[in-house]
Amino acid sequence: MYCIPLLNASELSDMPGPHQVALETETTNTAAIKLYERLGFLRSKRLHRYYFNGNSAFRLILYLKPSLSCACEGDDYGHDHSHSHDES
């Protein structure tokens, strides 16, 4: 199991290198998918027959840089709040 350290936005914006975490999980692994989505990961794409057993996977991305992700609640980073987060 991997641990992602929590950093505030100012620390992230000063960090060099990638500002996202990517992972893959089987499309049938609903428990893992729900967990990752609760942690803020977004489904990026479906990878057909990704695993050796022929099963497909979802690639999920967690954007770490404030300008790429949308924390919204309580952020003061100049984020445009004119959009909606409704799941309709």
N, C-alpha and C positions, 0 to 999 in steps of 0.2 A: 504494500500500500504506500502511496506517495502522499506527502504533505505539502500543501502550498502555503507558504508564510503569508500572513496578512500584512499589507502595507497600506499606508494612506496614499491619496492621490498625488501629493507633492513628491513623495518618495518615488513613485512610479514614473512620473514625468521626467525625473532626473536620471533614471536608470537607462543605460544603453541596452541595446539588444532587443529581442522580441518582446512584444507586449500582449501576448496571447498564449494560451495553453490549448493544445489540441489532443484529443483522444478518440479512440474508436471503441465501440461496443456492439455486440450482436443485436440485430433488430428485434430479436425475441427476448432479450434481457430487459424486461420492462422495469424491474426493480432498480437496475443500474441507471437506466435512462431517466427515471423519475428522480433519483438521487442527484444525478449530474445537473438536471434542469433546475432542481431546487437550489443548487449551488451557483446557478447563473450561467451554465453552459447552454449554448444554442446549437440546434442541429444545423450543420453546414451542408452535408450531402449524404446521399445513400451510396454505399459502395457495394455493388453487386458481386456476389461470390468472393468476398474479401478474404475469408478464412479458408484454410486447407480443407476443411470439412464441407465446403461449398456454401456455407451460410453467409448471408449478407450482413453488413455493418452500417451503423450510422457514424459519421465523423461529427464530433461535437467540439465547439470552440468556446473558450472562456476568454473574453477580451479584458485585458488588465489595464490598459491605458484609458483614463477618464474620457478622452474625446472619442474613443471608439465604442465604449459601452454606455449604458444608460442606468446609472444608479438612481437618479432623480430624487428620491426622498432625502431631503436634507443636504443635497449637494450645493456647493457654492462655486462651481467651476465654470460659470458662464454657459451652462447647458440650456439649450432651447427646450422649454417645457410646453411648447404649443402643440406637441403631438399627443396622441392618445396611447395608452397602454392597455386598452380593452382587448380582451381575447375573443372578440366576435368575428 
